[in-house]
């Protein structure tokens, strides 16, 4: 059995490792992981003041007029106003096709003279069926159909301005170059970065790219963080061009109506396309471009942590495993943030998810196991104590099993089978056991039904206490009611055994109430929960004096329940072991019990009449 348990544990651990590896390797929860990375990795680090935006905003549209009516001489005027102050001027404006000949020609001339303008081209993508270098077919959703070049492509530098969102519509990465018809076309941001490095005489760093050739954008600022100046203020000379000295100046849409906005990972608000280019350029300047960790390595690390978490949470107690899981999750997130800052981005959700799931699996396992064991103990305990008492113990969880007792006011009931000894001598053992079990089953059920505690079986006798180990309301009446139920039930089954075995047996019952010492009596490894004292002895003596089918109750019991019972005084009788006699009553009926029977009979009669 132990060997089987070991192999089962190994199989479970191996299954956990394999599942964690597969979930991480195939990036099952990509969208959730992306959102988690957004929250932790995409924190603003401060914008570069050398990157400025000339905004085609609502103020400009009011001053200059509707965007579609502009002559391109407007852009020529802006470039002339800037002069040689900027290091690079990026035109994130679609300048495709001829508009007015004079304005177009003037823009071309100004761009040629400036020598620092980068204009935006645009890639038209489609979906195509392709074959890779190994002959394996695949569907390419970013197949280049053609590239639209601006009319100033011969007079300025160009770079494509396409933003490529993820499946959830959020722009997290940028394509820095594209191959088309045997030529390499640079992205708008990458071309501006290259030209800036050339103009400023600084070395260009090669950015890190992922397996798809993309640079992950490490956003430096949120929407509207970059300094932006209305284009109209540049045109009217309100702005001093010297503020653009040695800067990268981007000209682009900054009004919602121009429909150049995208969802970004670091803000709930959308960001204008020109701002995304600003973040790409700053990422290139700062060398801040993370790449995802190798997929196999990330999956193996996730599987290893899941295995460790599963083993530890399975073996350790809850008070140790809970802080351990918190430490593992928090530590891994901190380590991944540090690695991301160093340029390697690990998927966040898989390791944390696997560790937490392992913890929950073992938590549920332990809970179910403890519930099962608790139920076994409870079911066993119910064989000795009334079920409601056991449930109260289980609910409170405050009953300590230890040697010792306490003084309590209780009611004690003793019941004995009359004529059992001679009957057992004349019957087969199996028959004796059958009769004994039937009667003891009756006494036990009657005791439990009234909330009593089964103290012990003494041969063919039964002892029960009421109001112990917990307080029990109306406990004296409950004890008397139990005695009456036993006698009434005994009369009902007596005929059955008379017919079956030709033998008739019945009960004698004694009930007393008063103070007693109640608790666990015995030694550390074997104890018995019972009650001792004069109250108990008197109840035992009353039972021994009771006749067949008779319930004797003491005067103290009678005084507490006399309004709800009928009883005949027997008088004072001597009891063995007591110097003074005890006044005794013989129970003849339970008033409330009879009333219930009467109500049941009325109900039955009413139902019969209706039928």
C-alpha positions as CSV (number, residue, x, y, z in Angstrom):
1,X,0.0,0.0,0.0
2,X,2.8,2.4,0.9
3,X,4.7,1.6,-2.4
4,X,1.5,2.2,-4.3
5,X,1.0,5.6,-2.5
6,X,4.6,6.6,-3.5
7,X,4.0,5.8,-7.1
8,X,0.7,7.7,-7.0
9,X,2.5,10.7,-5.6
10,X,5.1,10.6,-8.4
11,X,2.5,10.3,-11.1
12,X,0.5,13.3,-9.7
13,X,3.7,15.4,-9.5
14,X,4.7,14.4,-13.1
15,X,1.2,15.3,-14.3
16,X,1.4,18.7,-12.7
17,X,4.8,19.4,-14.2
18,X,3.6,18.3,-17.7
19,X,0.4,20.4,-17.5
20,X,2.3,23.5,-16.3
21,X,4.9,23.1,-19.1
22,X,2.3,22.7,-21.8
23,X,0.1,25.7,-20.6
24,X,3.2,27.9,-20.6
25,X,4.8,26.6,-23.8
26,X,1.6,27.1,-25.9
27,X,0.8,30.4,-24.2
28,X,-2.8,29.3,-23.5
29,X,-3.7,32.5,-21.6
30,X,-1.9,34.9,-23.9
31,X,-4.5,37.7,-23.5
32,X,-4.6,37.5,-19.7
33,X,-0.8,37.3,-19.6
34,X,-0.5,40.4,-21.8
35,X,-2.9,42.4,-19.5
36,X,-0.8,41.3,-16.5
37,X,2.4,42.4,-18.2
38,X,0.8,45.7,-19.1
39,X,0.0,46.4,-15.4
40,X,3.5,45.5,-14.2
41,X,5.9,46.3,-17.0
42,X,4.3,49.3,-18.6
43,X,4.9,51.9,-16.0
44,X,5.8,55.5,-17.1
45,X,9.5,56.2,-16.6
46,X,9.5,59.8,-17.8
47,X,9.5,61.2,-21.3
48,X,12.5,62.5,-23.2
49,X,12.3,66.3,-23.6
50,X,14.3,66.0,-26.9
51,X,11.2,64.6,-28.5
52,X,8.5,67.2,-29.2
53,X,5.2,67.0,-31.1
54,X,3.7,69.6,-33.4
55,X,0.1,68.8,-33.1
56,X,-2.6,69.0,-35.7
57,X,-5.2,69.6,-32.9
58,X,-8.6,71.1,-32.6
59,X,-7.1,74.6,-32.1
60,X,-5.2,74.2,-35.4
61,X,-8.3,73.0,-37.2
62,X,-10.2,76.1,-36.0
63,X,-7.4,78.4,-37.0
64,X,-6.3,76.9,-40.3
65,X,-9.5,75.2,-41.5
66,X,-10.7,71.7,-42.1
67,X,-7.9,69.2,-42.6
68,X,-8.9,68.0,-46.0
69,X,-8.8,71.5,-47.5
70,X,-5.2,72.3,-46.6
71,X,-2.6,73.0,-49.3
72,X,0.6,71.1,-48.6
73,X,2.3,74.5,-48.6
74,X,1.1,74.5,-44.9
75,X,3.6,71.7,-44.1
76,X,6.3,73.6,-46.2
77,X,5.7,76.7,-44.0
78,X,6.1,74.6,-40.8
79,X,9.4,73.1,-42.0
80,X,10.7,76.6,-43.0
81,X,9.7,78.0,-39.6
82,X,11.6,75.3,-37.8
83,X,14.7,75.9,-40.0
84,X,17.8,74.0,-38.9
85,X,16.8,73.9,-35.2
86,X,15.5,70.3,-35.1
87,X,17.9,67.4,-35.7
88,X,15.1,65.5,-37.4
89,X,11.6,66.3,-38.5
90,X,9.2,63.4,-38.8
91,X,6.0,64.0,-40.8
92,X,3.4,61.5,-39.5
93,X,1.0,62.8,-42.1
94,X,-0.4,60.9,-45.1
95,X,1.1,62.8,-48.1
96,X,-0.2,60.6,-50.9
97,X,-1.3,61.7,-54.4
98,X,-1.3,65.1,-55.9
99,X,-3.5,67.9,-54.4
100,X,-2.6,71.4,-55.6
101,X,0.4,71.4,-57.9
102,X,1.9,74.6,-56.4
103,X,1.7,73.4,-52.8
104,X,3.1,70.0,-53.7
105,X,6.1,71.4,-55.5
106,X,6.8,73.8,-52.8
107,X,6.8,71.0,-50.1
108,X,9.2,68.9,-52.3
109,X,11.5,71.9,-52.6
110,X,11.5,72.7,-48.9
111,X,12.2,69.0,-47.9
112,X,15.1,68.8,-50.3
113,X,16.6,72.0,-48.8
114,X,16.1,70.8,-45.2
115,X,17.7,67.3,-45.6
116,X,16.3,66.3,-42.2
117,X,12.7,65.3,-43.0
118,X,11.3,61.8,-42.7
119,X,7.9,61.3,-44.3
120,X,5.5,58.4,-43.7
121,X,4.9,55.6,-46.2
122,X,2.1,53.1,-45.7
123,X,2.1,49.3,-46.1
124,X,-1.1,47.7,-47.4
125,X,-1.3,44.2,-45.9
126,X,-3.4,41.2,-47.0
127,X,-3.8,37.6,-46.1
128,X,-1.9,35.1,-48.3
129,X,-1.2,31.4,-48.5
130,X,2.6,31.1,-48.3
131,X,5.3,28.4,-48.1
132,X,8.3,28.8,-45.7
133,X,12.0,28.0,-46.6
134,X,11.4,24.4,-45.4
135,X,8.5,24.0,-47.8
136,X,5.9,24.1,-45.0
137,X,2.7,26.0,-46.0
138,X,1.3,28.6,-43.7
139,X,-1.2,31.5,-43.7
140,X,0.4,34.9,-43.6
141,X,-1.9,37.6,-42.2
142,X,0.7,40.3,-42.7
143,X,1.5,39.7,-46.3
144,X,2.6,42.9,-48.1
145,X,0.4,43.7,-51.0
146,X,2.1,47.0,-51.8
147,X,3.8,50.0,-50.2
148,X,2.4,53.5,-50.8
149,X,5.1,56.1,-50.9
150,X,4.6,59.8,-50.2
151,X,4.9,62.3,-53.1
152,X,8.1,63.7,-51.4
153,X,9.8,60.2,-51.4
154,X,12.5,61.6,-53.7
155,X,13.0,64.7,-51.6
156,X,13.0,63.2,-48.1
157,X,13.6,60.1,-46.1
158,X,10.7,57.7,-45.7
159,X,9.6,55.0,-43.2
160,X,6.3,53.1,-42.9
161,X,3.9,54.4,-40.2
162,X,1.7,51.2,-39.7
163,X,0.7,50.4,-36.2
164,X,0.1,46.6,-35.8
165,X,-2.2,45.9,-32.7
166,X,-2.3,42.5,-31.0
167,X,-5.4,40.4,-31.2
168,X,-7.0,42.4,-28.4
169,X,-6.5,45.6,-30.3
170,X,-3.7,46.9,-28.1
171,X,-0.4,48.2,-29.7
172,X,2.4,46.5,-27.7
173,X,5.0,46.0,-30.4
174,X,6.4,47.6,-33.5
175,X,7.7,46.2,-36.8
176,X,11.0,48.0,-37.5
177,X,11.6,46.8,-41.0
178,X,9.9,45.0,-43.9
179,X,11.1,43.1,-46.9
180,X,9.3,43.7,-50.2
181,X,10.4,42.9,-53.7
182,X,13.9,42.2,-52.5
183,X,14.2,45.6,-50.8
184,X,14.3,46.4,-47.1
185,X,12.0,49.2,-45.9
186,X,12.6,50.8,-42.5
187,X,9.8,51.8,-40.1
188,X,9.1,55.5,-39.5
189,X,10.4,55.5,-35.9
190,X,13.5,53.4,-36.7
191,X,14.4,55.7,-39.7
192,X,14.1,58.8,-37.5
193,X,16.3,57.2,-34.8
194,X,18.9,56.3,-37.4
195,X,18.9,59.8,-38.8
196,X,19.1,61.4,-35.4
197,X,22.1,59.3,-34.4
198,X,23.8,60.4,-37.7
199,X,23.0,64.0,-37.2
200,X,24.0,64.0,-33.5
201,X,27.1,61.9,-34.1
202,X,26.1,59.1,-31.7
203,X,26.3,55.4,-32.2
204,X,23.2,53.5,-33.1
205,X,22.3,50.5,-31.0
206,X,20.7,47.5,-32.5
207,X,17.4,46.9,-30.7
208,X,16.3,43.6,-29.3
209,X,13.7,41.9,-31.5
210,X,11.4,38.9,-30.7
211,X,11.0,35.8,-32.8
212,X,8.6,37.6,-35.2
213,X,11.1,40.4,-35.8
214,X,9.2,42.9,-33.7
215,X,10.4,45.3,-31.0
216,X,8.3,45.3,-27.8
217,X,7.4,48.9,-27.1
218,X,8.4,50.0,-23.6
219,X,6.2,53.0,-23.2
220,X,7.9,55.9,-21.5
221,X,4.8,58.1,-21.3
222,X,1.0,57.9,-21.3
223,X,-1.3,59.8,-23.7
224,X,-0.6,63.5,-23.8
225,X,2.7,63.2,-21.8
226,X,5.0,64.4,-24.6
227,X,5.2,68.1,-25.0
228,X,2.9,69.1,-27.9
229,X,2.5,72.5,-29.5
230,X,-0.4,73.4,-31.8
231,X,0.7,73.6,-35.4
232,X,-1.1,76.9,-35.8
233,X,1.2,78.5,-33.2
234,X,4.2,77.5,-35.2
235,X,2.7,79.0,-38.3
236,X,1.9,82.3,-36.7
237,X,5.3,82.7,-35.1
238,X,3.9,82.5,-31.5
239,X,6.5,79.7,-30.7
240,X,10.2,80.4,-30.7
241,X,11.8,77.8,-33.0
242,X,14.8,77.7,-30.7
243,X,12.9,75.4,-28.3
244,X,13.3,72.7,-30.9
245,X,17.1,72.9,-30.9
246,X,18.6,69.5,-31.6
247,X,15.3,67.8,-31.0
248,X,13.3,65.2,-32.8
249,X,10.1,67.0,-33.9
250,X,7.1,64.9,-34.9
251,X,4.2,66.4,-36.9
252,X,1.0,64.4,-36.5
253,X,-2.7,64.2,-35.8
254,X,-3.8,65.2,-32.4
255,X,-7.6,65.6,-32.8
256,X,-10.1,62.7,-32.4
257,X,-11.8,63.5,-35.6
258,X,-8.7,62.6,-37.6
259,X,-9.0,58.9,-36.6
260,X,-5.4,58.2,-35.7
261,X,-5.8,56.8,-32.2
262,X,-5.0,53.4,-30.8
263,X,-5.4,51.4,-27.6
264,X,-2.1,51.1,-25.6
265,X,-1.1,49.0,-22.6
266,X,-0.4,51.7,-20.1
267,X,-3.6,53.7,-20.2
268,X,-7.4,53.3,-20.5
269,X,-7.4,56.3,-22.9
270,X,-6.4,55.9,-26.5
271,X,-3.1,57.3,-27.7
272,X,-2.5,59.2,-30.9
273,X,-0.3,57.5,-33.5
274,X,2.3,60.3,-33.4
275,X,2.7,59.6,-29.6
276,X,3.2,55.9,-30.2
277,X,6.0,56.8,-32.7
278,X,7.5,59.1,-29.9
279,X,7.5,56.2,-27.5
280,X,9.1,53.9,-30.1
281,X,11.8,56.4,-30.8
282,X,12.5,57.0,-27.0
283,X,12.7,53.2,-26.5
284,X,15.3,53.0,-29.2
285,X,17.2,56.0,-27.8
286,X,17.1,54.6,-24.2
287,X,17.9,51.0,-25.3
288,X,14.6,50.0,-23.6
289,X,13.3,47.1,-25.6
290,X,12.6,43.8,-24.0
291,X,12.3,40.5,-25.7
292,X,10.3,37.5,-24.5
293,X,12.3,34.8,-22.8
294,X,12.9,31.6,-24.8
295,X,9.6,29.7,-24.8
296,X,11.1,26.3,-23.7
297,X,13.1,27.9,-20.9
298,X,10.1,29.8,-19.6
299,X,8.0,26.7,-19.7
300,X,10.6,24.6,-17.9
301,X,11.0,27.2,-15.2
302,X,7.2,27.3,-14.8
303,X,7.0,23.5,-14.6
304,X,9.8,23.4,-12.0
305,X,8.1,26.0,-9.8
306,X,4.7,24.2,-10.1
307,X,6.4,20.9,-9.1
308,X,8.0,22.5,-6.1
309,X,4.8,24.2,-5.0
310,X,2.8,21.0,-5.4
311,X,5.2,18.9,-3.3
312,X,5.6,21.5,-0.6
313,X,1.9,22.4,-0.3
314,X,1.0,18.7,-0.2
315,X,3.5,17.9,2.6
316,X,3.4,21.1,4.7
317,X,0.7,22.3,7.1
318,X,-1.5,25.1,6.0
319,X,0.2,27.6,8.3
320,X,3.5,27.0,6.5
321,X,2.2,26.4,2.9
322,X,0.2,29.7,2.7
323,X,3.1,32.1,3.4
324,X,5.3,29.9,1.2
325,X,2.9,30.3,-1.7
326,X,2.7,34.1,-1.2
327,X,6.5,34.3,-1.1
328,X,6.9,32.2,-4.3
329,X,4.3,34.3,-6.2
330,X,5.6,37.7,-4.9
331,X,9.3,36.7,-5.4
332,X,8.7,35.4,-9.0
333,X,6.9,38.6,-10.0
334,X,9.7,40.8,-8.5
335,X,12.3,38.7,-10.3
336,X,10.4,38.9,-13.6
337,X,10.2,42.7,-13.3
338,X,13.9,42.9,-12.7
339,X,14.5,40.6,-15.7
340,X,12.2,42.7,-17.9
341,X,14.2,45.8,-16.9
342,X,17.3,43.9,-18.0
343,X,15.6,43.2,-21.4
344,X,14.1,39.7,-20.9
345,X,10.4,39.5,-20.5
346,X,9.0,36.3,-18.8
347,X,5.3,35.5,-19.0
348,X,3.9,36.4,-15.6
349,X,0.6,34.6,-15.3
350,X,1.7,31.0,-15.8
351,X,4.1,30.6,-12.9
352,X,1.8,32.5,-10.5
353,X,-1.3,30.6,-11.8
354,X,0.3,27.2,-11.5
355,X,1.6,27.8,-8.0
356,X,-1.8,29.0,-6.8
357,X,-3.6,26.2,-8.5
358,X,-1.3,23.6,-6.8
359,X,-1.9,25.3,-3.5
360,X,-5.7,25.2,-4.0
361,X,-5.6,21.6,-5.1
362,X,-3.8,20.5,-2.0
363,X,-5.9,22.8,0.2
364,X,-9.1,21.2,-1.1
365,X,-7.5,17.7,-0.7
366,X,-6.6,18.4,2.9
367,X,-10.1,19.9,3.6
368,X,-11.8,16.8,2.1
369,X,-9.5,14.5,4.0
370,X,-10.1,16.3,7.3
371,X,-13.9,16.3,6.6
372,X,-13.8,12.6,5.9
373,X,-11.9,11.9,9.1
374,X,-14.1,14.2,11.1
375,X,-17.2,12.5,9.8
376,X,-15.7,9.1,10.8
377,X,-15.1,10.3,14.3
378,X,-18.5,12.0,14.5
379,X,-20.3,8.9,13.2
380,X,-18.5,6.8,15.8
381,X,-19.2,9.3,18.6
382,X,-22.9,9.4,17.6
383,X,-23.1,5.7,18.8
384,X,-22.5,7.0,22.3
385,X,-23.9,10.5,22.4
386,X,-27.1,12.0,21.0
387,X,-26.5,13.2,17.4
388,X,-27.4,16.8,18.2
389,X,-24.8,16.8,21.1
390,X,-22.2,15.5,18.7
391,X,-23.1,18.2,16.1
392,X,-22.8,20.9,18.8
393,X,-19.3,19.6,19.7
394,X,-18.3,19.6,16.1
395,X,-19.7,23.1,15.5
396,X,-18.0,24.7,18.6
397,X,-14.9,22.5,18.4
398,X,-14.3,23.5,22.0
399,X,-14.8,20.2,23.9
400,X,-11.5,19.0,25.3
401,X,-11.2,15.3,26.1
402,X,-9.2,15.1,29.3
403,X,-9.5,13.5,32.8
404,X,-11.5,15.4,35.3
405,X,-15.1,16.3,36.1
406,X,-17.4,19.2,37.0
407,X,-20.4,19.6,39.2
408,X,-23.6,19.9,37.2
409,X,-27.3,19.6,37.8
410,X,-28.5,16.7,35.7
411,X,-31.3,14.2,35.2
412,X,-30.3,10.5,35.3
413,X,-32.3,7.6,33.8
414,X,-31.7,3.9,34.4
415,X,-33.7,1.3,32.5
416,X,-33.4,-2.5,32.8
417,X,-35.1,-5.5,31.1
418,X,-37.2,-7.4,33.6
419,X,-36.9,-11.2,33.5
420,X,-33.9,-11.1,31.3
421,X,-31.7,-13.6,33.2
422,X,-34.2,-16.6,33.3
423,X,-35.2,-15.8,29.7
424,X,-31.6,-16.0,28.6
425,X,-31.2,-19.5,30.2
426,X,-34.1,-20.9,28.2
427,X,-33.3,-19.5,24.7
428,X,-30.6,-19.9,22.2
429,X,-27.7,-17.3,22.3
430,X,-28.8,-15.9,18.9
431,X,-32.3,-15.4,20.1
432,X,-31.1,-13.7,23.3
433,X,-29.0,-11.3,21.3
434,X,-31.9,-10.6,18.9
435,X,-34.2,-9.6,21.8
436,X,-31.4,-7.7,23.6
437,X,-30.4,-5.7,20.5
438,X,-34.0,-4.8,19.7
439,X,-34.7,-3.5,23.2
440,X,-31.4,-1.6,23.5
441,X,-32.0,-0.1,20.1
442,X,-35.4,1.2,21.4
443,X,-33.8,2.7,24.6
444,X,-30.9,4.3,22.6
445,X,-33.2,5.9,20.0
446,X,-35.5,7.2,22.7
447,X,-32.5,8.7,24.6
448,X,-31.1,10.3,21.5
449,X,-34.5,11.6,20.3
450,X,-34.8,13.6,23.5
451,X,-31.3,15.0,23.5
452,X,-29.8,12.7,26.2
453,X,-26.3,11.3,26.4
454,X,-26.0,7.5,26.4
455,X,-23.7,6.9,29.3
456,X,-23.2,3.2,29.1
457,X,-24.8,-0.3,28.7
458,X,-24.6,-2.4,31.8
459,X,-25.5,-5.9,30.6
460,X,-29.2,-5.6,29.8
461,X,-29.4,-2.2,31.5
462,X,-28.9,1.3,30.1
463,X,-27.8,4.5,31.8
464,X,-28.4,8.0,30.3
465,X,-27.8,11.5,31.6
466,X,-29.4,14.7,30.5
467,X,-27.8,18.2,30.6
468,X,-24.3,16.9,30.1
469,X,-21.8,17.4,28.6
470,X,-23.6,20.6,27.4
471,X,-26.5,22.5,28.8
472,X,-29.8,21.1,27.7
473,X,-33.0,23.1,28.0
474,X,-35.9,21.4,30.0
475,X,-33.6,18.5,30.7
476,X,-35.7,17.0,33.5
477,X,-38.8,16.8,31.4
478,X,-36.8,15.3,28.5
479,X,-35.6,12.5,30.8
480,X,-39.2,11.7,31.9
481,X,-40.3,11.9,28.3
482,X,-37.6,9.4,27.4
483,X,-38.7,7.0,30.1
484,X,-42.3,7.2,28.8
485,X,-41.2,6.6,25.2
486,X,-39.2,3.5,26.3
487,X,-42.1,2.0,28.2
488,X,-44.6,2.8,25.4
489,X,-42.2,1.4,22.7
490,X,-41.6,-1.7,24.8
491,X,-45.3,-2.4,25.0
492,X,-45.5,-2.1,21.2
493,X,-42.8,-4.7,20.4
494,X,-43.4,-7.1,23.4
495,X,-46.0,-9.0,21.4
496,X,-43.6,-9.6,18.6
497,X,-41.2,-11.6,20.7
498,X,-43.9,-13.4,22.5
499,X,-45.1,-14.7,19.2
500,X,-41.6,-15.4,17.8
501,X,-40.0,-17.0,20.9
502,X,-42.8,-17.5,23.3
503,X,-41.1,-15.1,25.8
504,X,-42.2,-11.8,27.1
505,X,-40.0,-9.2,28.5
506,X,-40.5,-5.6,29.6
507,X,-38.8,-2.6,31.2
508,X,-38.4,-1.1,34.6
509,X,-37.3,2.6,34.6
510,X,-36.0,5.0,37.2
511,X,-35.5,8.7,36.9
512,X,-33.9,11.2,39.3
513,X,-32.5,14.7,39.1
514,X,-30.0,16.7,41.1
515,X,-26.3,17.6,41.4
516,X,-23.6,15.1,40.3
517,X,-20.0,15.0,39.3
518,X,-19.8,14.6,35.5
519,X,-16.6,14.1,33.5
520,X,-14.0,11.6,32.2
521,X,-13.1,9.0,34.7
522,X,-10.2,6.6,34.2
523,X,-6.6,7.0,33.1
524,X,-4.8,8.9,30.3
525,X,-5.1,6.1,27.7
526,X,-8.5,4.7,28.7
527,X,-11.3,6.8,30.1
528,X,-15.1,6.7,30.4
529,X,-17.4,9.7,30.3
530,X,-19.9,9.2,33.1
531,X,-21.7,10.8,36.1
532,X,-21.2,9.8,39.7
533,X,-22.8,10.8,43.0
534,X,-25.9,10.3,45.1
535,X,-28.3,11.5,42.3
536,X,-27.0,8.7,40.1
537,X,-27.2,6.1,42.8
538,X,-30.8,7.1,43.7
539,X,-31.8,6.8,40.0
540,X,-30.3,3.3,39.9
541,X,-32.2,2.3,43.1
542,X,-35.5,3.6,41.6
543,X,-35.0,1.5,38.5
544,X,-34.3,-1.7,40.6
545,X,-37.6,-1.1,42.5
546,X,-39.7,-0.5,39.4
547,X,-42.1,-3.3,38.3
548,X,-42.6,-4.5,34.8
549,X,-43.6,-1.6,32.5
550,X,-43.3,0.9,35.4
551,X,-41.5,4.2,35.5
552,X,-40.5,5.4,39.0
553,X,-39.6,9.1,39.4
554,X,-38.3,10.8,42.5
555,X,-40.1,13.6,44.3
556,X,-37.6,16.2,43.0
557,X,-38.4,15.1,39.4
558,X,-42.1,15.2,40.0
559,X,-42.0,18.7,41.4
560,X,-40.3,20.1,38.3
561,X,-42.7,18.4,35.7
562,X,-45.9,17.8,37.6
563,X,-47.8,20.3,35.4
564,X,-47.0,18.2,32.3
565,X,-47.4,14.6,33.5
566,X,-49.8,12.4,35.3
567,X,-48.4,10.2,38.1
568,X,-49.6,8.2,41.1
569,X,-47.9,8.6,44.4
570,X,-46.3,5.3,45.5
571,X,-45.1,6.7,48.8
572,X,-41.8,6.7,50.6
573,X,-39.8,3.6,49.9
574,X,-36.5,2.5,51.4
575,X,-33.5,2.4,49.0
576,X,-30.5,0.3,49.4
577,X,-27.5,2.3,50.7
578,X,-29.7,5.3,51.9
579,X,-30.5,5.9,55.6
580,X,-33.7,7.7,54.7
581,X,-36.5,6.6,52.4
582,X,-37.3,8.5,49.1
583,X,-40.9,9.6,48.2
584,X,-41.6,8.1,44.8
585,X,-44.2,8.5,42.1
586,X,-45.2,6.1,39.3
587,X,-45.5,7.8,35.9
588,X,-48.9,7.1,34.3
589,X,-48.9,9.5,31.4
590,X,-47.4,12.6,29.7
591,X,-49.9,15.4,29.4
592,X,-48.3,17.0,26.4
593,X,-47.6,13.7,24.8
594,X,-51.3,12.7,25.2
595,X,-52.3,16.1,23.8
596,X,-50.1,15.5,20.7
597,X,-51.7,12.1,20.2
598,X,-55.2,13.7,20.6
599,X,-54.3,16.3,17.9
600,X,-53.0,13.6,15.6
601,X,-56.2,11.7,16.0
602,X,-58.3,14.8,15.3
603,X,-56.3,15.4,12.2
604,X,-56.7,11.8,11.0
605,X,-60.5,12.0,11.6
606,X,-60.7,15.3,9.7
607,X,-58.8,13.9,6.8
608,X,-61.0,10.8,6.7
609,X,-64.2,12.9,6.7
610,X,-62.9,15.0,3.8
611,X,-62.0,11.8,1.9
